[in-house]
Amino acid sequence: MFTDFKATDHWTKKQVHVLYQALIVAIATRHADAVDIKFLVDGRPVWVALPLPAWTEYHQRTGQMITDPLAKEIAGRFLKTALESGEGLGREMYALTVPETLKHLDAIAAQLESPVVAFH
């Protein structure tokens, strides 16, 4: 859903191609308590940092784990939202809070649970 997608930039109205590229535990690279997820936005690198305490909070709340594929979806959904709302122009890195991370996770979960209607 959100690892290879198109979004319309709020300001330029230009459609951009967003492609997931990498997931790195940021403790090793920048001594941050986060997971950094790299995307290419029309070839330009953009990072979304998800705080590791969100993993603990989600697990305590649901008994489930945030997997790497789910983390990529959370970061991709955030990035699409940021681009389409006008927050995403020109930034190389975004750092989400625990509540922001869980908000995007909840939206993905709701989308996955909703019935899909097929049109013939």
N, C-alpha and C positions, 0 to 999 in steps of 0.2 A: 504494500500500500504506500508506504512513505520512504522507501529506499531508492526508488527510481520514479520520479514524478515530475510533472510540470506545474508551475505556479505562475500567476500573473502578478508582477511587481505592482504594488499599490501606486507608486509615484509615476513610473514611466509607462505603465499599462503594457509593458513588454512581457511576453511569456518567456520564462527562464526554465532551463532544464536542471533538475537537482538530482544528483546521483550520490548514493552512499559510497564512501571509500574505505574508512577504517574505524576501528574501535580500539581505544587504548586506555588502560587504567592509568590515570593521571598521577598517581602516587609516585610512580617510577620516573615520569618525564618532567613534571613540574611541581612535585611535592604537594599536590592538592588532593583532597579527599573527594575525588570525583572520577567519573568515567567520561573521557573525551571522545566524541563521535564526530568524525570528519566527513563532510560532504563537499562535493564540487557543485557550485552554482554557476552554470555556464562556464565551467572550467576553472573558476576561482575558488580556492579553498575557504571553507567556512566551518568552524568548529562549534559544537554544542556540548557544553559540560553539564552532565547530570550528577547531582550530589549523591555520594554513596549512602548517606543516611536515609535517602528515599528507599533504598533496598530494604533496610531494617524496618522502616515505618510500614512499608507495604506488606512485608512478611508478618509483622505483628498484627496488622489490620485484617489480613486475609488468609494467612497460613501458606500463601503461595510466594514464589520467587520471581523477581524480575530477571528474565533470561537475556542473553545478548541480543537475540532477534527482537525481543520486546523493547529493549533499550533503544535499538536503532529506530524502531517505529515511533517511540516517544519523541526522540530527538527530531526525526523527520517531520512529525506532525507539528511540533513546535516551530520548526523552520518554515514550513509551508504557511502556518498562521502568521508568523512574523513578516514574511515577504508580502503576503496578501493584505496585511493590516498597515503596512508602511514602516514597521519597526526593523525590517531586515536589510535596508539599503546600506551597503558599504561596510558593514561590520564583519570582522574576521572571527570573532568569538562571542558566544553568548553563554552565560552561566545561569542556569536555572536554580531556583530555590526548591526545597523539598515540596512545598505546596504546589508550585507550578508543575513540577515533574509528575506528581500524583494526579493533578487535574488533567494533564494530557494522557496519562495512563488510563484514567477513568473514561475519558472520551473514546479512546481506542477500544477499551473493553465493551463499552456501550455499542459502538459501531459493529463490533464482531458479533454481539448477541442479537442485534436487530435482524429481523427476517429480511431476506433478499427477495425482491419481487422481480420475476422474469417477465419481460414483455416479448410477445411473439408477433 
